[in-house]
């Protein structure tokens, strides 16, 4: 679906590895009128494929080289925004000189400095108690908990028939420890547990847009947590959902291979449009 906000009922994404021509056209047109480019992207399911083992995903060489080229352009700012813990995200992407937001924005690395949302930091002990309780409830299953210090992800991709059991375990633990202190959300065969603070990927994107006010903002993501980022963009910016789920994004790519093709197109052709405006 292209050109309008998607309600999930429109056409299928462009085939794997291809870039929607309407997306290319919109990018080219808007880059011609922009003073810069703020290029934001999710990691899992976007720069890297979804894997059963959360330690498995890795950024491919083509994506790394393309993002490095974007980073080196004087009119471009790159940000990688993920639910992963900040240290893990930075290690997996491995590109210096870009902004990173981990734990859905609760951790931020910008200008060579790292920061943590203060309310999230205050809830770390409560989160640890919840994680211990959930791990006890799920012992003996193929489900597991990833404690990311200020948030947690409960994975049941290897044991999908236990979805209801996992939800019950998480909700019970939160109710016992801090019923008003955490938010429970769902993703692709995962449950996300985050502190109940007014902060998400959309807030991070809004902050970055304030830092680079004259730039065209682009955000690419595949999961429910990316919807807040899509909604934070203006109608003049570019929002891209990866996959065929219902979304607020204006454009779609089929899969991470399509993301790679899109980033390479931005490097090979989109930057020329941006440079043409500068001239």
Secondary structure, 3 states (H helix, E strand, C coil): CCCCCCCCCCCCCCCCCCCCHHHHHHHHHHHHCCCEEEEEECCECCCECCCCCCCCCCCCHHHHHHHHHHHHCCCEEEEEECCCCHHHHHHHHCCCCCEEEEHHHCEEEECCEEEECHHHHHCHHHHHHHHHHHHHHCCCCCCEEEECCCEEEEECHHHHHHHHHHHHHHHHHHHHHHCCCEEEEECCCEEEEEECCCCCHHHHHHHHHHHCCCEEEEEEECCHHHHHHHHHCCCCCEEEEECCCCCCCCEEECCHHHHHHHHHHHHHHHHHHHHHHHC
